[in-house]
Amino acid sequence: MRRKDLLPQKAVADELCVSITTLWRARSSKLEGFPPPVIVQGAVFWKKADLDQLEEALLKFKGRGVFERNREA
């Protein structure tokens, strides 16, 4: 995979109109359909081709309250 096929998480957050924290929460909650990021030297990226899938998964994300309840369980 080439670097030009990847978007940094800040660009993904801006594109989807969410915060980086929301991306982290969705990723940490094992949200169904949420594609895994690509980690390159500690930096978080997503494939450009996964943007639509990310958006669909985030629309299903119930937010911080559900994330916190799942984390406590």
Secondary structure by P-SEA (a helix, b strand, c coil): ccccccccaaaaaaaacccaaaaaaaaaaccccbbbbbbcccbbbbbccaaaaaaaaaaacccaaaaaaaaac
